Amino acid sequence: MSLSPGKLQHMKALSNDKGVIAAAAMDQRGSLKKSIAAAKGVPQDQVSNHMMEEFKVAVSRVLTPRASAILLDTEFGLPAAAARSKNAGLLLAYEKTGYDNPLLRTPDLLPNVSVKRIKDMGADAVKILLYYTPEDSAETNDVKHAFVERVGAECEAYDIPFFLEFIAYDNKGADEKAIEFAKKKPALVTGSMKEFSKPQYKVDVLKVEVPINPVFVQGSSVCKGPYAYTRAEALDLFRASAAVATKPFIYLSAGVANHVFIENLTLAGESGTDYSGVLCGRATWQDGIKVYGEKGVKALEDWLNTEGVKNIEAVNAAIASAKPWYGKAGIAA
């Protein structure tokens, strides 16, 4: 892997002084609107753009002094981008929220956004979310491969890093929180990491799930019932997925609670993988949605300044084992 001088400059802006990406994430749109509506006890169409923006601004203002960067969206997140701390780099999402086909989960781009426009907005990186499973048909995945290739080429043309986030799913519609899916997940995550490390995609950073579900790791702090893997097996699965990645990779929180994400990072550290940080969203701020819905933005800010700060500081402490991204990128420190 090699980085152009322009991409290198942007990557530095997204990293802390150790070369680790300790980023917050607040690019949720459809799911956030649904959650705010539930917290306020109103229909979704009564959640205004202003509500979405002020929630994101509060999260950005309070949490980015403790983050190396923040991931936002162009639809509701630009005021939050302006409100972020000067130390924090900026990633912007390029994909539409949600997906078209419930089984194939095909992606699409925002119609009025381009990589050029994202860069003109002041972003240091472009992020794409892709639902992906190696178990899908060759025809389905060929569409998704071409989709990623197009975005990678566009990012290369405008000299801005490309962060690809891929989420494993069951293409038969089975419960992805069940133990049966937990047993399949390592192969799905590892296969996806191997695929998108290939040079034709021009991905600069892989934003990946941990390859296991800690709820089903024997002896983990969050395992309360049957297990899918022993702790030793789980550590081996972390190592196996890391071994196939030829690009820097960071872990995403995937909507889990903060203590569950900390358990994931504890296992990652114990396994010794060369992950290069995190892009952590709901694990730091999701419990603030209820506060905002019931009591408003001032109460949310108060909650963020106490519980939200505790959450992000816990994540920052948990990534002490992360390795600088430039090692995997083949760049001297």
Secondary structure, DSSP 8 states (H G I E B T S, - for coil): ----HHHHHHHHHHS-TTS-EEEEE----HHHHHHHHHHHTS-GGGS-HHHHHHHHHHHHHHHGGG-SEEEE-TTT-HHHHHHS-TT-EEEEE-B-SS-S-TTT----B-TT--HHHHHHTT-SEEEEEEE--TTS-HHHHHHHHHHHHHHHHHHHHTT--EEEEEE---TT---TTSHHHHHHHHHHHHHHHHHHTSGGG--SEEEE--SS-GGGBTT-TT--S--SB-HHHHHHHHHHHHHH--S-EEEE-TT--HHHHHHHHHHHHHHT----EEEE-HHHHTTHHHHHHHH-HHHHHHHIIIIIHHHHHHHHHHGGG---HHHHTT---
